[in-house]
Amino acid sequence: MRSPRILLLPVLLIVGWEVAAYFIDNPFVLPSLSTVIPILIHPFSTEYTLGTGSLVENAAASLFRVASGFLLAAIIAIPLGIGMGRSRFLHDFLDSTIELLRPIPPLAWVPLALAWFKIGFVSIVFIIFIGAFFPILLNTIDGVKSVKKTWVEVAETLGARETDVLTKVILPGSAPTVWTGLRVGFGIAWMCVVAAEWMPGISLGLGYLILYAYNFGQTNLIIAGMVVIGVIGILIDQVFRAGERRWFSWRSLER
Amino acid sequence: MTLVIQDLSKEFPVPNQVPILALSTISLTVGEEEFVSILGPSGCGKTTLLRIIAGLDSATSGSITLDGETIDRRSSQMAMIFQEYSLYPWRTVIDNVTFGLEMQNTGKKPARDIAMKYLNLVGLAEFADRFPYELSGGMRQRVAVARAMAIEPKILLMDEPFGALDAQTRNMLQKELLEIWEKTKKTVLFVTHSVDEAVYLSDRIVVLTPRPGCIREIVENPLARPRDRTSPEFARIRRHVLDLINESSQPKEDLIVHPPSL
């Protein structure tokens, strides 16, 4: 049985937390679980969130921002990656610039985002876009390059035109790697949204919520917010993994 | 149907050096319903020759015509079967076989019927809805044969298609290929480095010399099929072909001579 083993450490941590909270006896440093759980089991209530939006409203706001920035990144990065994977010229033209921009952490763009897009939705989406863009782009390039030359040649000898090769060989052949890029990109985007919501002038979102809770000294709400952030992150990752098993199992099974 | 290769040469450029001459003055005519093997050691350019015929590479000089017209790789007059497994792993067996038909905008239903016909021919009809990873190497190459045949090309180009298979599977597929060939009477150009395979399969064997690849001799093989690998006539032709290769090549380790199967 695997399940007792994988649950062992979380259970120990929770027990240890409760014991530590009892001895520290300071809810600002470490609140007891009994003050965190009520918040989590009333996700639609604003009573537990100090007058700001409920957990669900905050989570929905964050998810909407992430989805916007992520989709924008995917729409630009996937075609660009296909182009760069297919065309030596385009690759050489863009590669040095991309390598230069890639190591800059998404959060280092915050001041520039504020200068360009002012406070608000667009700035947040921009930060998320930066976070999701590079993993999607690099995986797409890798995916296109991993398409076997023989697959393309078979298609050509069977009468495929350029567009057939693209849609019937390159796209399905690179799809598993692109999917991995989307999964990684979404993970990073989700991390970015929390910090992006710390920008001034934001009044909803999980990132905003935990900073707001900090200003009121409500550590139990901070932890509840963190739990929600973590759980949503896991759930979305699982959705991507399920898609991988459902559609792209051929990649791992192929010898 | 006549394939005419005239004075074909191929050079590969090497930076700051004299280009490597891979093929030199190859002339060959292949007619209707012929089974012709191109035999030679590794590096003699036999695969390059086949790729040029398929239109996947271009010749440095010389010409290739099929019924008087120059070759276009997308013409579907020829289909190629590669040595490495080339099935699309994301498609089922039948969807692999219909690939070429999709390219020609054949309707879904007729394409399926044609594909089933050729899957029947290679004995894999019951595997139509499986995925390639569920198939053995020999079965995958059978599907590749069905996929190539489905577009009804005039010539089937085969580049060491059984090279990656074990000896038993290889012999079985050779036998099956001949049965299919006798049923469909397609012209086949078959590249191999196995003398045994060439003698077993072909009407004519084009023996190439290594570096640069030139035609050493074209050996006629009049033996009636099915051929007996243990017969004296078979051995005589094999001996002759082997001698041709031995006198023109030094790297003998490149040659695989299969012992006659009992």
Interface residues (C-beta under 8 A of the other chain):
Chain A: K148 T150 W151 E153 V154 A155 E156 T157 L158 G159 A160 R161 D164 K168 V169 P172 G173 A175 F248 W250 R251 L253 E254 R255
Chain B: A54 G55 L56 R73 R74 S75 S76 M78 A79 M80 F82 E84 S86 Y88 P89 W90 R91 F99 G100 E102 M103 Q104 F131 P132 Y133 R147 A148 I151 L157
